[in-house]
Amino acid sequence: MIGYHSHVPMFQSALFSKTQREAPKDEQSKNAQLLIRAGYINKEMAGVYSYLPLGLRVIEKIRNIIRKEMNAIGGQEVLLTTLQDPDIWKKTDRWDDMVVDNWFKTTLKNGTELGIANTHEEALVELLQKHVSSYKDLPLYIYQFQTKFRNELRAKSGLMRCREFLMKDLYSFSKNDEDFTMFYERCAEAYMNIFQQVGLGEITYRTLAAGGSFTKGFTDEFQTITDAGEDTIYVSEERKRAINKEVYEEGIKELGVEEQELKEYKAVEVGNIFPLGTKYTEALGLTYKDESGEEKPIIMGSYGIGLGRLMGVIAEVFADDKGLVWPRAVAPFDVHILKLSDSSGANEQLQELQSALEAQGLELLIDNRNISVGQKLTESDLIGIPLRIIVSDKTIESGKYEMKYRNSDLVEYGTLDEIVAKVE
């Protein structure tokens, strides 16, 4: 698995990012307020955020969960360019701002106009002209993690609506409708696996929606129920499916559900999958020769997840009045150790605990700063690492460590062996 995490502990005294007592006054969303206060992100301007060490660790955890699921369904990872040739996009009628209204565009010193990518259907279809000619070359499932730029009219929902953001976008290339549909359903299942792993599975629904500039037919969104959501969806708990308000009437017919079984919720889109048909491959001339040598158009789909948006939704959904509460799968560290004494006994006990937990492959954040106990506890709650273990004069005297899960008020005490067993 690609990733930069090691089991070398991070000492909080060395962490350059600091927590803040107050949220920025110009930030309305709970996710951005908490992530900024806890030192995960920095707001550069409206809809544009930098990821600091803690925030990048969360993004990398999310990235690796997604990568594993995409690889499992046959995805091949690439990295395409951000700068885009307008000629390709003109062939699909998506260069025009009247068709796609959120382009960022730029001009070279010689006057040549370029696009700054908001998606990559056209670019990848053009690339595959060099690599696909026969039915033997298909199917292909190609994905990337790449920064996208969209000129959003409003950017007031923190990480849930950005003008610059990291996206996983996958594109499928199939010989026929049957092959396409089979993969489309496999990808839908993989998406639900992803949302389950990051802790959102129980409140995330595959949701029938409109296609926008991508396709004329229905598409599928994955919507997570939250009061911070900008969308309205109608959920069938029995079917574990939902309908976006924008296609409510047609959606009921399409899914064959009864109005009385639907419940209305606010929700935020955390992923989407689009059937594209031959719209892009025909416009750009990407075909393949079948077994009899006949030229056929290739059938496409596109599949997106915004990593920052997903991080923002997780922060929004699980936070409490003390701060962030990360599910373990995406937490920046597994354990937050608070050292509340500078005695030699505390140092010995910390070393003993550190060695035992590292032997289990756990990632540790150790608060070794010379600040008050109250500040350490408050900041620990704000940062939201799933498990906190305290080393203090009291724990040295009793021979037992103090342990508390972030999502519980219950405090437990145990010997080193007991603590290690519980953490495992």
N, C-alpha and C positions, 0 to 999 in steps of 0.2 A: 504494500500500500504506500502510495506517495504521501509524504507529509514530513514536517520538520520537527515534530515533537520528540523529545527524548525524556528519559527519566531523571535527568539532572534537575534538582529542585530549584525553584525560583525563590530568592529571598526578597521580601517586600522592601527591605532597605535599599535594594539595588534597582527597584522598579521605578522608572522615571515618571510614569503617569501617577497622578495623585487624585484622591477623591475630592469631591466638592460638597459643601454643606447645602448649597442652594442650586436649584436647576436654573438654566439660562432663561431669562424672562421672555425671550422671543421664541421659545420652544413650547408648542402646545401639547404634543403627544407624550403619553406616559413612557413609551419605550425609549424615545430619545432623551427625555429628561433623566431617566434612571441610568441609561447607558453612558451619558455624558458625566453625570455625577459620580458614577462608580469607576470612571477612568477607562471605559472600553472604547469609546469613540470620541472624536473631536469634530465639532461642526465648523466647516470651512465657510459655508454660505448656505442659503436655503436649498434643501434637497441634495447637498453634497457633504459627505462625511468621510473623515480619515479613520482608519482602524488602528488603534493603539495596541500594545502587546497583548493585553487580555482579550480585546475584541478580535484580534486576528486569530488567536487560538480557538475561539468559538467558531469563527468562519471556517478555519481549517478542519475542525471536527465535522461541521456540516458538509463541507466539500467532500471529505473522505467517505461519509455515509452515502452521499449521492453517487460518488464515483464507483463505489462497490456495487451499488444496485444497477448502475448503467452498464458496467462491465459484465455483470451477471446475465444481462439480456442481449449480450453481443455487441455492445457499444465499443467503438474505437475512438480514442481521444486525440484531438488535434488542437491547434491554436491558430485561428484565422486572424487576418489583419483588421484593425479598426478603420483605417482609411479605405474608402470605397470609391470605385470608378462609377461615375454617374451613368455611363452608357449602358451598363448592365441593368441598372434599376429602371432606366427609361423603357427598356424592352418589356418590363412587367407593369409599367405605368405606376410605379411607386416612388419615382423621384419627385413628382409634382407635390408641392406642399398642400394642395387642395385635396389630395388623396391620402397622404400620410402627413399629418400636421405637426409631428413632433421631431422632425429632423433637426440635427445640428449640422451645419455645412461650413466649409472653410475654403479658402482660395490660396493656391500656391503663388509664389512671387512672380511666376510667368503668366498669371491670370487664370490658370486651370482650376476649375471648381471641383472639389472633392466632397464626399459625404463622410460623416463620422458615424460609424455603424450603430443602428438601433436594433438590428436583427441580421441574420446571415443566410436566409434562403437563397437569394440571388447569387451571393458570392460562392457558396458551396456548389450550387448547380453548375456555375461557370467552371469551377475547379475540376469537377468530375468529368467534364468534356475530355480531359486528358487521360482519364483512368477507367472509364466505363464504356463498353461498346457491345458486350455480349450478355446473354442471359446468365452466363457462367460468372459474371462479375457481380451479380445481385443475389440476395438483398445486401444492402449496406446500411449500417446504423452508425452515424458519425456525430460525435458530440465534443463540446469544449466548455471550459470555464473562462469567461472573458468579460472584460468591462464594457458595458453598453452605455450609450448616451442618448437620453430622450428629453426633448425640450418640453417638459410638462408645464402646463399652465399653472397648476397649483402644486406646491410641495410643502405640505404642512402636517404630514403624518409620520415624521421621523423616517426611520429606515423602511417604512412601508410604502413610501412613494418618493423616489429619488430621481434626480436628473442624471446622476452618474452612479452605476451600480454593477455589481458582479452577478452574472447570470450563468447558469448551466443551460445551454441550448443544444438539443439533439435533433438530428434530421434523419428521417428514414427514407430509403429508396427501395421500392418494391416492384416486382414484375406485374402483379395483378392485384385486384381488390381483395381477394381472399388472403394473400400473403400480407398485405397492408393491414387488414383488419385483425389478423392474428397478432401481429406485432403491436398494434395500437392497444389492444387489450392487455398484452404483456406489460407494456409500458405503464398503463393505468394501474396495474397491480403493483409494479415496482414503485410508483409514486406513493401509493398507500403504505407500502413497506417503509419508505423513507419517513413519511409523516408519523407512522407508528413509532419508529426508532427515536425520533426527536421529541416524542412525548405528546404529539398533537393528534394521534390516530383516532381517539374517541370523539373528537369534536371537528373533524375534517371530513368533508363530503365531496364526492365526485358530483359535479354540478353542471347540468346542461346549460349552455350559453350560446350567444351569438358569435360570429366569426370575425367581425370588424373588417380590417383591411386584408386579413389573411385568407379568408375563404367565405363563400356565400352561405354555406350550410351551417349546421350546428357544430359547435365545438364543446370540449369538456374543460371546465375549470375545476380546480380543487380549492374549496372554500373552507376556511376555519372560522368557526363561530366566535365572535368577540364583539363587545359593544363598541370597540374602536373601529370596526369595519365600515367601509364606505358602500358596500353592496348590500342588497336585500336578497335573501334566498328563501326558498320554501322547501322544507326538508321532509322527506318520508323516512322516518326512523326504521320502519319495517324493511324498506328496500335499501337503506343506507345510501340513498341517492337524494339529490336536490335539484332545484330548478332556479336559475337566476331570474329575478323579477323582469328583466328586459325581454325574456322569451316565455313568460309565464303561460300564456294561452296555448301557444304551439307546443311548449314543453310538456304540459299535462297530456296532450295527445301523443306526443312522441314516446314518453315513458309509460303511458297507459296507467297513470295513477289517478286516484279520486281526490277531489279538492279537500274533502273532510279529513284525509289522512296527512295533509301537509301542515307544517308549523312554520311560521314566519320568524326569521332571525336576521340580525345584522351579522355580516361576515366579511372577511378579507381574503382575497385570492392569494394562495401560496404557490400555485402552479397551474399550468395549462397544457393541454395537448390538442393539436389542430389536425384534422384531415385536410390536406391541401390538394388532393387529386393530382391532375396534370397541369395545373395553372402555371407553375413556374418552369417545369421541365419542357412544356410545349413552347412557351414564350421564348425560352433560351435555347431550344433545340437539343435537349438532352434525351436521347433515345437509346434503345438497345435492340439487338437482333435476337429474335426468339429462335427456338429449335429448328424452325423451317427457314430461317434467314430473313424473316419479315421484320421491318422496322416498327418498333412499338414505343409509345411514350411511357416514361417511368412515373409511377405513382408515389407521391411524397406525403410525409407527415412532419410536423415540427412539435417539439416538446420542451417547455421551458420551466425553470424554477429560479427565482431570484434569491440568492443566498443571503444577502443583507435583509431583504424583506422577511425571509423565513426567520432569521435571527431576531428581527424586531417583533414579529408576531409571538415567538416563544417568550421574549422578554415581557411583552404586554400581557399575555395570557397567564403566566405563572407568578408575576410579581405580587408582593403583598405590601402592607404599609411600612415595612422596614427596608424594602429594596428588592433586588432581583432574586429569583429562585430558579437556578438552572437545573434541568434534568441532567442526570449524570452523563448521558451520551454526548452532550454538547458543551458541558461545563469546561471552562478554561483549565481547571485542575480538578482532580478527584477529591483531594483533601486539603483543607485550610488548617494549618497548625499554628496556634497562637501561643507564643512563648511569653509568659507573664512574669518571669523571674530571671535575674542575671546570675543567680548562684551557680556554683560548679555542679551542684546536684541537678539543676534544671538543664544545664548544658549536656550532662551525661544522659539524662532521661530523653532529651530531644534527640540526641544522636542514636540512642537505642531505638526509639520510635521511627525515626527517619529511615534507618537501615532496614527495619522489619517491613515497613510499608513499601519501600523501593524494591525490596525483594519480591513483592507481589506485583510489580510492574505498575505501581500507582504513581500518578503525577502530583507533586506536592507544591503548594505555596506556603512559605513559612514566614510568619510575621515576627521578625526579630527586632523590630524598631523600638527605640527608647521613647515611647509615648504612653499615655495613660491607658489603664485597663479598659475603661469605659469607651475610649476612642477606638481601641482595637476591636472590641465587641460590636460597636456600632458599624464600623467600616466592614467588618466581616459579614454582617447581615446585608449591608448594601451591595457588596460584591457578589454574594449569592452562591458561593461554592457549596455543593450538596452536603458535605460533611465537615464539621469543625471538631478538632481535638485540641484540648488545652493542656499545656505543661506549665505548672505553677508550684509555688512552695507547698500548697495544699496537696497537689497530686504526688509530689515527692514524698511528703510525710505519710500519705496513705498507701503509696505504692500502686495507686490506680489512676489511670488517665480519665479525664472528663471528656465525654463525647456527646455531640448533639447534631442531629440532622437538620438541615436548613428548613425543610418543609414540616417540621414538627417542634412542639414546645417541650418534648420529653428529653430530659438530660439523663444520660447513662454513665456509669462508672465501671471500669474494668481493668484488669491486669493487661500487660502487653499482649499475651496470647489471646485473651478474650477479645481485646480490641481488634486484633488482626483477623480473628475468626469472623467477627461481625462485619468488618469492612469487606472481607471476601464475599 
